[in-house]
Each structure stands twice: as C-alpha cells, then as structure tokens.
Amino acid sequence: MNKRITLVAIVICFFNLQLLSAYQIVPTPKADTTAIDSNKSSVDILGRSNPKGTVEGFLKALAQENFINAAQYLDFSETNIGVIDSSSIPTVKNIEVVLNKFGNMLPVSIINNTPSGDLNDGLDPNFESIGSIKINDKTLSVLLERSTKSKDNPIWLFSAETTKQLVTFINSSAFSNLQSPIPESFLEGKWKGAPLFDWIAILVLAFASYMLAWLITILIKLFVRAVWSGSKESKYSKFLRALLIPLRLVIAVAILVNTTQFLGLSIVVRQTFSYVNIIAMWTALFIFIWLLIDTFSAIGEERLRERNIFSGLSAVSFLKNSAKFTLILIAILIIFETLGFNVTAGIAALGVGGIALALGAQKTVENIVGGLSVIFDQPVAVGDFCKFGDTVGTVEKIGMRSTRIRTLGRTLVTIPNAEFSSQLIENYAKRDMFLFLTTLGLRYETSSDQMRYILVELRKILYAHPKVDPEPARVRFLGYGSDSLKVEIFAYVRAVDWNDYLGVQEDINLRIAKVIEDSGSGFAFPSQTVYISQDPGLSETKKAEAEAKVKEWMENNELQIPSFDSKTIESLKNTLTYPPNSEKS
C-alpha cells in the first residue's frame, strides 16, 4: 500500500512537470483591449494589471530572452537608466543573475491576481511582496508597486526601491566577484530561456531529494519504534503510517527548494518547477487525509466488530467511500487552479449544465439516494440473511450504487440500490423467534379418546420444552379432511439462527412421533379403503322413533322449522358441557 501511494505521488509530480513544459514556462498573458468598466479603460497588453500577471509576464520575457520586454516590468525611475532600449539589456541580464543566485520568489500560482492586490498583507495598498533577496547578509523584500500615473489603467511593476537595490548591487564589486558553483561550460546550452543543465539538474535533484526524504522518514520510523516498544501491535501505529508518506513529500520539497536556491539554478526553472512543488504539497495533504480516512474507518470497523454491531459496517464503508470521492473532486479542482485554469468559471459552467447532467445521471442519483436509505434506514446490513423478490441470500456489500447478495447457490447477485430499496425486503436476521407451524394427518380409525390423549400430550410437549415460547403455543383438532383427521400445532421457537431452529424442530418432531405411537394411532396417508360386506340396510326402529318424534312436535306445534323461536333458543343456551372432560363419544 505504501509503495503504491508513493508511486502515485511521484507520477503526479512528474506528470505535471511535463504538462507545464507543454504550456511553455507559464501561461501567456492575453492582451485584451475590451472595455471593462464604465470608463472603457482597457487591460494592459503586457498583463501588468495585477501582481500575478506582472510576475508571469516578466518570467516569460526572461524565458524568451526578450530582455527589452522584461525591462517593461521594472521601474527604473530611481536609477540612471532613463530610456528602456538595447542599452538596458545588460542590466536586465544581471538582474536575472542576481535573482538566480540570491532570489527567493513566491510560486506564481499563489501570487494575488486581483487588480487591487492583497489588501490584507499588512503593506501599503499600492505594494505587494512576492519574495526576498539575500545579499551581503541582508534580506531585501522583492516588492511590486502599483503605478497610478495612468488613473484609468494602473499597472503593477517591480517597485522603484527594489529595482534601485538590484542595480546598486550589480554596480558593486561584490557582484563582479560572484562565482557560480556550476562550471560555465555546463551553462552554454539553453532550452526555453534557461541553461539545459539547470533543467536536468532540477530533475536529478528532485529524485535525490525524494530519496533523501525517504531515508529520513525511515529513520524517524525506526526511532519511533525504538522509543515506543509496542508500536507494531498498537492500533494507533496506523496514524504513524498515515503521517510518514505525506511527510516524505514535504521534506523532499523543502530539500529541493533550498538546494536549487543554494546552487543558483535559473529563476525561470525554479518558478516553472514551483508548480510541481505546490502540487506535491497539496498531494501530501490529500494523501495524509486519504490515509486518515482509511485509518479512522479501520479503527471504527474494528470497534464495531468487537461490539458485534455489524449493521454499522455498511455505514462506515459508505461514508469512507463518499469522503474519498469528495477528496478526489477537491484535489482535481485545486490542481487545475494551481495550473492557472479558471476554476470558478468552471464551477459556474457546471452549475449551468447541472440540470442536464442530473437528467443524464438520473439513475445514478436514484441509486445513491437508495443506497443512503438502505444505510440509514437499515432494512438490512452487511452479513444479514434476507429475501427480496425471488432472491434469498446474505448481504455482502452495500455500496454507493448497488448492493451485493451471496445466494444459497453461492452466486453473487448485484442489484441497483434504487431497485433494492423499493422492494419488499424480508430480513431473516432480525427475527427474535422462529415459527413452528405444522398440520398432522391422523388415521380415521383414531377414536375420540385417542384424539384427546394426543391433544393433551402434544400440549405438554410445547409447554415443557425450554426452547418453545408457551405463549401462544397451541394444539387444535381442526376437523376432518378427505383422508385424515387434521391436528394443527402452532408455536414460536427461541433460536439463535436457522441451524439452531432446525435442531429444535427435529427434537419436537421426534417427540410428536413418540406421542402418536404411544396413543395407538398413526399418521394417515392418501388412500382408499374398500369394504366388501352385506348392506345391513336402515334401522326400522330408529326410523319409527324419529317419525314419532316429529309427529309429536307437529301435534304440539313445536316443530322449529324453518327456524327456532327465541324462547326455545334461550332455553337451550349453555346446556352443553364444555370442555367435555367427562363426556364420552
């Protein structure tokens, strides 16, 4: 994992270096003569309308070795240079040498790009600090000054004081005695306005700085383990891993910046590579946050498992993926902004096209919302055994777009969250008891006393069994089927899971079989019994008794047909004994 993240960080940094080369040094300031206010004042064609444009234009002119154009960004009003022409070229070249050797300028990407400059930097509103120069053991600020000679179109220039100090140093003996630590022969070939050696050197130094930073972080890791004896076993050691990788990038950038300044590499090369440095710093921050997300989620999942709260695992997984997705979006926006793209305009454009995007991604949005409902409503959680539609299985993962179910056939079913959340979901893992419901079919030869014996003994089993809830356990003789006497057994079994229930069900079934066996009855099965005998005919005696009884009712006007009168009904109420404890059939 560490190697993978490290490789990604290196690739990002060097990819952006190549991207910068394709964009030529720095983005070219665009000349714009369009009216921008009510007075129809035009933007400066050299891009000096804001501090960032001035620095970009100055560095671009140096890169193109257009020193007369570069002089347009300097205020020579307090020097002996009156007119900017070919005679000022040597001075501009020497200023570049001073900046190469002693200059330390802010990366162009973080310099203020508004016409008013940074009004919260503690300086005069007409000044902007963009770096420093250390000469003769003194640190001098490199300032930009807003020139208000033209009120309609103020521009930013390297301040007169800064330019004066640079020219003064150039005319001193200290400058004439300067010696570069790099042999002159190495500086002959040039590419994009800077010595080819400097371009190669900064790439080699970048690699060497990273390797040195890697060694430093290894030493830090070994030191922590030596001081902290239980670091390997501690779950908090994950925080150390989350810190070391981004710290390696930060140290590498710090080493590279100081080394290139010490060697006096071209300010053009350093400013070009500053984009990579800035992106590397942001990358370090994002990797740190990424690893913190992994660390906190791993610790959270571990604690949930310790407490057997498996329903929270899917929520942790969803929140982790959402946080990483958001982090990637922010990282992309910051990288584009660092490279000079107008991110604000891009976000506005996305807002305008948001409706079209939402319509196009309607199903995806539905699935994400469905995933949120599954996560927070928790009809199921990871590890639950459930049924939806015709599918039965165990939930393996609840993602942002879909949910995965491992079926009984060991196949993997993936269903979109929008469809899954709208279905009838039966969660077997949430039930507190299992239903035991069966209907026995007894032989028609079973006598009424045998039936009473069976009912009593079966009820005893349900009330006495430790795994059966006595309320509302019941055994009832339902009636007469086409080939058997029907007896229903209804009860709830206390079981941990399905396997535990099957064991209890097996025990109850065996006890039921023993009761039926002891009663002398038996289980019926679909059959037909053919009796061959002489028909005894109808009983003439009982026929005569029934006819005499009906005749008596008719004579006494007591025949209750077609319906009973209310007086007779009242006299019949509660005349039967129930339960029929002593009644014989």
HUNOR-V310850 format. One line per field, one symbol per residue. ss: DSSP state (~ for helix, > for strand, _ for the rest). phi: phi as a letter, one per 30 degrees, with the letter a starting at -180 (. if undefined). Layout:
ss->???
phi->???
This chain:
ss->_~~~~~~~~~~~~~~~~~~~~~____________________________~~~~~~~~~~~~~___~~~~~__>___________~~~~~~~~~~~~~~~~~>>>__~~~________________>>>>>>>>>__>>>>>>>>>>_______>>>>_~~~~~~~~~~~__~~~~_______~~~~__>>__>>~~~~~~~~~~~~~~~~~~~~~~~~~~~~~~~~_________~~~~~~~~~~~~~~~~~~~~~~~~~~~___~~~~~~~~~~~~~~~~~~~~~~~~~~~~~~~~~~~~~~~~____~~~~~~~~~~~~~~~~~~~~~~~~~~~~____~~~~~~~~~~_~~~~~~~_~~~~~~~~~~~~~~~~_______>>>>__>>>>>>>>___>>>>>>____>>>>>~~~~~~__>>>~~~___>>>>>>>>>_____~~~~~~~~~~~~~~~~~___>>>>>>>>>>>>>____>>>>>>>>>____~~~~~~~~~~~~~~~~~~~~~~___>________________~~~~~~~~~~~~~~~~__________~~~~~~~_____________
phi->.dddddddddddddddddddddcihbeddcdbcddcbddhdcdddcicdbedddddddddddddhcddddddccccdccdcdcdbddddedddddddddddcdbcdeedcddccediddcciceecbbdblbbcbhibccdcccbddcdcddbdbcbeedddddddddddddddddcdbddcedddcddbbhibeedddddddddddddddddddddddddddddddcdcdddddddddddddddddddddddddddddddddidedddddddddddddddddddddddeddddddddddddddddchcddddddddddddddddddddddddddddddjddddddddddddddddddddcedddedddddddddddhdbbejdcbbbiccblcdcaccdcbbcbcdddidcccbedddddcddcccddcdcbcdcbbbdccdddddddddddddddddedddcddccddccdabbddlccdbaccbccbaccdbdbddddddddddddddddddddddicaddbeabccccadddicdddddddddddddddddchcddbdbdddddddddeidccbdddcdcc
